[in-house]
Amino acid sequence: MLLRKFWLYLICLALLPFILSSTPCLAQTVSVICSGPDQTPFCNAVAGSRTEGWIPQTRSETMGQHGAVATSTSLGAQAGLRILQQGGNAIDAAVAMASTLGVTEPFDVGPGADLYPLIYIAKENKVYQLTDGGVAPSGATLAHYNALGYFWNPANWGPGSGMPPGILAATVPAAAWGWDEVVRKFGNLTLAQDLNPAIEYAEGGFPITEGDAASWRLPNAVSCHPANAANPNGYCDLPDPDSVSTWYPDDVPPVAGQIFKNPDMAKTLKLLAKYGREAFYTGEIAQAIVAKSTELGGTMTLQDLANYHGVWVTPAHGTYHGFDIYETTAPSQSWGVIEELNILEQCVPTWYPGQTLATLGPANPLFWHAELLAKELAYNDMYAYNADPAFVPVNLSLLLSKSYAVSLCSKVNPSQAPTPRPGGNDTTPKGDTIYGTTADQWGNMVSWINSNYSGFGTGVTIPGYGFVLCNRLQLFTLDPKSPNVIAPHKRPYNTISSSFVAKNGSPLMTHGMPGGLQQAQGNMQVLVNILDLGANVQAGIDMARFTHDNVSGLVGLEPNLCVLVGAQLTAMGWNISTCHGSAGGGQAIMLDPGVSSGPGPLPSGSAFYRAGSNFRQDGQAVAY
């Protein structure tokens, strides 16, 4: 026995150099993304297959009877779940989730972001909307921007035309107000309890995921200039030094697996937890915001911050094949989802007699042509009419009527793509947003969209407080004839979109996705996948999508969809510009009534939640 142990010892010693020599490869895999020169051998592998259900589905739905959370990172989802298990409701969980993502995905969201949630309160059987998007500062007039050399760009007839980057794109911060407001109105716990997971991560640190490391890139934000031929909306020369010191350890972007801490953000969150939004809008944080804005040539004032508030409004509502569809209303673009669905419901029987989207099916190019036509028509209206209803009327009673949808059926060709306007050049920045959704044991459900707009927003960081200012002013236009023209205290056109679906007067589903102008078209596609094609929520999110730009006329298809129908759509006149990359993200929670009734945490003792999360990012759906 001793001799055998001795020989085993010698064998282990002999193998030790080979074991150690392999460890660098293992250690590097956390930071390797299979798109550059430093690929490891695994990048040449092929994916395995499921053994049941729809084989391409990336994972099963997550199910639980007591509560569920789905969002774009595991730490955010688990923060929300922790709050649910501590007695918080879906509203508490949403704030915990979003504030944690403000720490772990700071390029997407933070206290300075926009917020447009839909909140279903079970005991009232009512859907609430909070419009909590940042407004333009007092000095943000059209004349001011023109005087600085910024003008409307006729080649971009959509939102964002002519608007500059940097501090001139900064809205009055909104999310800090909204996080506090929803907890005051609906929460079971205190704001301090809900912010605790985020504070822990900001102080103690967390490992950056592979997907987040790829997005952790600051925009240039200082030394800014008006437009030129290469930069039709203006440009900035350098990143903000305060942003570099906050977000780039050792002055370089962090890599996957690196532990990141943000003690300045922890300070901000602790002030919010102790004093509520007053600490942010009238205290030392407000003073720091105005000082930074003034330093860079912004016009924000202490009065702008002290006067800021969100607004509780009635969400946009429509029906689709017997389902009640609720979407965030203007200035959110989400109301366009209802118009898209109305067009599909009313026009598909006219365009393709005897057919439905379900009978056409997703392997038929006409299925995608119909969705693209509906998107084109609805976005034309969104670009023409969507604006802040506190400043201009937005006639949604007309635009979301079935009769109006019928009037649009003949304006397009059911077998040919529309001709784009000549010379279109969409200069709108790409969006960086978090979407998350929560549900609790009492039947409350939250559809939550929260966004800095572009990655790291303006790129301007408030020194000592660890968050960036949102750049949503870049979705105004400098076209003086547009209802969306910039004006002080006005909210701009907003891409962020939350959705909620009911059936027969009972809640059915929350869903949404990040992706800027992709959101309203992507949400429409997911709804069709689930409501028309019968997909479960995870499959409905996983299914391939398109992204289409009305201004340029360009269409992007996810790779497998391009293989399936790309050639046929090209033959129909669609300008397929890319067959690479992804088209948005997405999360959803569905309330399944189960098969029997009886006592339980939800209205039916057999009821349970079914949740799905986007595989295109580092998302997770959790439940208990």
N, C-alpha and C positions, 0 to 999 in steps of 0.2 A: 504493500500500500504506500509506504514512504517513497519507494523507488518510482512508483507511478506518479506521485505528486511532484517529485523532483523533475521527471521528464516533462510533465505538463508545464512546470515553471520555466524550463529551458525553452520550450516551444513558444510560450507567451513572450519571453524576452526576444526571441528571434523574430516574432511577428510584430513587435511593438513599433519598429521604424515604419513598417508599411501602414499600420493603423494610424500613426501620427501623421504620416505624409498625406493621408486621405482627408484629414480633418479640415484643412483650408478650403477644400471644395465644399464640404458640408457647411462650413461657417459662411461661405460666400452666397449660398443659395438665397438667403433672405434678401439680399440686395440686388440680385440678378433679375432683370426684366428681359424677356426673350425678344428684344427688338434692336439690340446693338451689337457691337463687336465682341463683347465679353460674355457670350452665351456659354452655358454649361451644356453637357451632353443631353440632359433631360429635355432641353428645348426642341429636340428632334423627335420626341415621343408623340404618340397619338393618344387621344382621350379614350378612356374606357366607356362602357355602356351600362345603363340601368338594366335591371332584370324585370321590371314591371312598369306599367303605365306607358306614357309617351316617352320613348327611348331618349330623345334629345333633351328632355327636361333635366335641369341641372341638379335638382334636389326635390325631395318631397315637400309638400306643404308642412309648415309647423302648426301643431294643433294644441289647444289647451282650453279648459273650461272656465278658468278664473280670470285670465287676462292675457294680452299679447302686445308685443312691441316689434316693429320692423323698421329698420333704417339702414343707413349706408355704411356703418361700421359696427363691429361687434361690441366695442366698448360703449357706444351710444345706446345700442339696443339693451345691453345688460344694465346700464344705469337706469333706464326707464323701468325695466323689470324689477330691479331692486326696490324702487319706490313703490311699485304696485304691491310688492310683497310686504312692504312696511305699512300698508294701509292707505297709501295714496291712491287717487283715482286716475283716470286716463289723462286728465288735464295736468295733474302733478307729474305724471310719467312723461308727458310730452315736454314739459319744461326741463326736467332732468335730462332727458335725451338730447334736446337741442342745446342746452348749455354745455353739456359734455362734448358734443360735437364742435361747439365753439372753441374748445380747448384742443381736441384731437384732430379736427379738420378746420383750422382757423382760416384757411383760404376760402372756405365756403360760407361760413356763418360766424356770428359773434354778437356781442351786445349792440353794435352799430348797424346791424343788418335790418332788412325788411322782413315782415311777418304777415302772412295772410292765411290763417287757419280757418277750417270749418269744424265746429264743435257740436256734436250731437249729445243732448242731455236726455237720458232715457226717461226720467220721471216726468218730463214735460213733452216727450216725443217731438222735440223741436231741434232744428239745425240753426246754429248761430254762426255768423261770420264776423271776425274782427279784421277790419282794414287798418293795418298798422305798418304802412309803407312810409318811408321817410319823405319829408316835404322839401321843397327848394328853400334855401335861406333867403333872408330879406333882400339881399342885394342881387339875387339871381334873376335879372331882367334880360329881355332880349336885347335891349339897347346896350347893356353892360357887356354882353358876350360879343356883340357886333363891334363895339369899341375896342375890344381886345383882339379883333381880327378873326373871329369865328363866325361863319355864315352857313346858312342852309346849303346843302349839297344836292342839287337837282337829280343827280344820278341815284341817290338813295331816297326814294319816296316813302320809305317806311319809318318806324320810330328810330330815333338816334341820329337823324341826319344833321351833320355839322357839329354835334356836341363834342366838346374836348374831354381829354382824360385828366387825371390828377385831381388836385383839390377843387378844381372848377366843376368836377362831376360829383362832389360830395353832397349827399342829402343830410338833413338833420337826423341823427340816429333814432331808430325806432324800436328795435327788438327789446332793449332793456325795459322800455315802457310796457310793451306787450307781454313779456314774460311775467312781470309783476301783475299786470291787469287780469290776465286769465286766472291766475291763482287767487287773487282777491275775489273774483266773481264766482269761480266754480271749484276751486281746489279744496281737497280734504286736509292737506298739510300746509305748512308755512312755506314761503319762498325760500327761507334759509334751509329748510330740510330738502327742498327740491334741488337747490344749487349745490348741495354737499358733495355729490359724486364729482361734479365738475371741478370744485375746489380741490378735492383730493388729487385729481389727475394733474391739475395745474401746478400744485405744490410738489407732489411726489414724482411726477413724470409718467411717461407711457412710451412704449415702443411704437415707432412710426411704421405703418403698414406699407406694403409694396406699392399699392395703388396711390396712397396718399403721398408717398415720397415722390412719385412722378408728377404730382400736381403742386408740389411745394416750391413754386417759383414766383418770385416777386415781379410785378410789372414796374417799369420806369414810372416815376411819379413826380419828379422835381425837374426844374429847368425845362419848362414846357413851352411849346411854340404852336402857332396857328398851322392850318393845313398846308400841305404841299402836294405835289403829284403823287408821291409815294405814301403819304399819310393824309387821306382826305378828311379825317376828323381831328387833325392836330396830333402832336406827339410830344413825349417827354424824353429827356436825354439820360437821366440817371435814376436809380432807385432812391427812395427816401432813406437817409442814414439811420433814422430811428427804426425803420422797418428792418433794415439789415441787422442792426444790433439785437432786435427782438426775435427775429425769425430764422436767422442764419448763424448758428453756433460757429465760431471761428471764421465768420464772414463767408461761409459757403453753405449751400442748401444741405439740410440733413439727409441721410440715406435711410433706406428701409432697415428697421431693427434698431436704429439709434434711439436712445432714451431722450425725450425732449421734455423740458420743464418750462413753465411760463409763470414765474412768481408775480409778475406785474398783472397778468390776467387774474391770478388768485386774489390779489389785492382788490381789483375791481369787483369781482364776484362777492367778496366778503363785505364790501361796502353796500352792494345791492342787498345782500342777505340781511344785513343789520338794519339798514335804514330804508330799504325799498327804493323805488325809482327816484325819489327826491334827491338821493345822494348823487345820482347820475345827472339829473337835469337842472339842479340848482346848486350843487355843491362843488367840491374840488374837481370832480371829473369834468363837469361842464366848463370850468375855468381852463382846464388843460386842453379841452377840445377847441375852444375859441382861440386860445393862444397858438395852437398848432395851425389852425386854419388861417389865422391872420399872418403868421410867419410866412406861409406859402402863397399868400395872395387870395385866400378865400374870403367870403363875405358873411360867414356864419356869426351870429351874435349870441350873447347870453340870453337875450329875450327870445330868440328863436328856440333855444333849448327849453327855457322855462315855460313857453307856451305850447310845446309839443304835446300832442295826444293822438291816440288812435280813435277809431270810430266803430261802434257796433252797427252793422247794417244787415239788411235782408239779402241772403245769397241769391244768385241767379238760379232759376228753376225751370225745368222743362220735363218732358216725358219722352221715352224711347221704347217702343214695343212693350208698353205697360210698366216699365220701370220709371221711377222718379229720379231725375238726375239733378243734383245740386252742384253748382260750381261757384267759385269766388267771383264776385261781380266787379264791374269797372271801378278803378282803373286796371285791375287784374285782367289779363287776356283770357282767363279761364272760361268766361261766358261763351267764348267761341266754340268750345267743345259741344255745347248744346246746339248751336247753329250747325256744326258739322254733322251731328247725329240726326238733326231734323232733315238735312239735305239727303243723307243716306236713306232715311226712312221713307221720305216722300219721293225721291227721284230714282232710286234703284228700280222700282217696279216700272217706271216709265222708260228708263234707259235700256233695261233688259227685261222685256215682258216675260212673265212667268218665272222669273228668277228672284232669289234673295241673296244676300251676302253669304248666308249659310250654304245655299245650293251652288253658288258659284265656287265658294271655297278658296282657301289661301294658296292653292296651287295654280289658280286661274289668273292670268294677268289682268282680266277685267275687274276682279276683286280689288286689286291694288289701284287700278286706274280709277275706280269709283271713289276710293278713299282719297286719292290724290286730288280728284276734282272737288270733292267736298271740302278738303283742306284749303285749296286754292280760293274757292268762293268765300269761305268764312274768313280767311285771313285778309282778303281784300277789304271786307267790311270792318274787321278789327283795326286795320291800319287807317281806314278812313274815319272811323267814329270813336274808337276807344280813347278815353281821356278821363280826367278826374271829374266825376259828376258833381262835385261841389263847385266847379267852375263852369262846366258846360253840360248841357243835357245829353245823355246817351240813351237813345230810344230803344231799350232792350225789349219792350213790349212788342214792338214791330219786328226787330231783327231776330227775335227768338220765337216768332209765331210760325205755325205750320204753313199758313197761307203764304208767308214770305218765302219759305223754303221752296214751296211749289213754284213760285215765280222765278226761281233761279234755275230750275231744271233745264229749261230751254236755252240758257245762256252759255252752255258748254256742249261739246261733242262727246257722246258716250263711247266713241272709239278713237278719239284723237286728242292729244294734249293741247291746252290753250297756248296761244302765242304770247311769250313774255313781252312786256313793254321793252322797247329798245334801250340799250345802254344802261340797264339796271346794275347797280353796284351796291350791295348791302355791306355797309361798314359797321354794323352793329357788333359790339363785343360779344364774345361767347360767354354764356352764363356759367357760374359756379354756385351751386345751390345745394342745400340738404332738404330732402323730403323724408319725413317719418310719420308713422301712424301708430296709435295706441288704442287699446280697448281694455275695459276693466270688468270686474265681477258684477257691477251694477248695470251693465249694458251701455254705459257711456262710451262713445267712440270719437276719436280726434283724427282729423286729416290735416297735417301740419307741414307747411312750406315756409322756409326761413332762408334768407339769402343775402350775401354780400354783393350779389350780381356777378361781376367778374372775379377771377381768382385773386384773393386778397383785396377785393374791392378797388378802391382808389389807389391802393398801394401806400397809403398814408397811415402811419401808426401813431397813436397817441402815446407819447413817451411817459413811462412810469405806470401805464395802465394796461398795456399789452393787448390792444385790439385795434382793428383798422376801421376806417370810415367806408361806408358803402358808396359805390359809384353809380347808383341808379339814375342820377340826373342824365347819364348818357343814353337813357331811353326817352328823354324829351326830344323834340325837334326844334330847330331854329327856323323852320318854315313859318312865317308870320300868319299864314292862312290856315294852319292846322289847328284843330281843337286841342292837340297835344303840344302846342308851343309852350316853351318854358315861361314860368311866371313865379314870383315869390309866393311861398306858402302852399304851392300847388303840388299835388302828387303826380309823378310821371306815369305814362304807360308802364305797366309792370308785367313781366313775363311769368312771375311765379303764380302757380295754379294749384288749388286743392279741389278734390272731387269727393263726393259722397253719393251713394246710391241707396234708394229704398225700394221696397216692393210691397204693394198692398198695405201701405201705411206703416210698415215695419222696417227697421234698419236692415240693410243688406251688406254694404261694403264701403270701405274707405279706400282710396288709392290716389297716387300721384307720382311724380318723378321730377328730378332736376333736369336742366338742359336748356335754359334760356327760351328762345323762340320755339324749341322742340316740344315744350311741355304740352301745349294745347293739342298739337297734332299727335304726339305720343300718347297722351291720355285717351284721345279718341280711339286710337288703334288698340290699346289695351282693353277698353270697354267693349269694342267689337269682338275681340278675341274671347272675352268671357261671356258677354250677354248674347251674342249672335252664334258664336262657334262652340260654346259650351266648355271652354277651357277652365281648369281650376286656376286659382289665383297665381300659383307659382308658374304654371305653364303659360298663362296669359302674359306674364311679365317676361318670360324667357323667349317667347316667340319673336322672330326677326321683324324688323321695322324699317320704315323709310324715314328720311328727313328731307323736307322740301323748303326752299326759300322762294317766296313770291317775288322779291325784288330782282334777284339774279336769274330766277327760273331754274336753278340747279337742284338736282335730286341726288341724295346719297342713299345707297342701299347697304344694309349689312351684308357681309360676304355671302352667306348661304342664300339670302333672298336674291342677290344679284345673279347667282348661278341659276336660280329657279326661274326668274321672270325678267331679268335685266335686259336681255336681247329683245323680248317682245315689247317691253315698255319703251325702249329706245325706238323701235319701229313705229310706235304710236306717237312719237314726237317728244317724249320726255327727255330732258337733257341730263343723262346719268353722269354725274361728275366724279363720283367715287364709289368704289365697292369695298372699302376698307373702313375699319373703325366701328364704333357703336353709335346707336341713335337713342341717347337718353338712358335713364336708369329705371327705377321704379320700386315701389313697395305697395302692399295691399293687405288689408285684413277683411275677411268675410265672416259674418255672423251666420252660422249654420243652425237652423232650429232643431236639428236632430230628428229622431224618429218617434219620440213619445214625449208626453208632458209629465210633469211632476215637480216636486220641490227641488230647488237648486239655486245656485248663485245668479243665474240668468233667468229671464222670464220663463223659460222652459228648462226643466231639470236635465234634459238631454242635450240642450243647446251647447255649442262650443264655437270657438274661434278657429279660423283657418287663415294662416298668414303666409305671405311669400315675400321674398326680397331679391333684389336685382343681382344677378351673377356677374354683371359687367363691371361692378365695383367690388369693394370689400364688405358688402352688406350682409346683414343677418336678420332673420326673423326668430323671435324667441317667444315662448308662452309657458304658462304653468296651469 
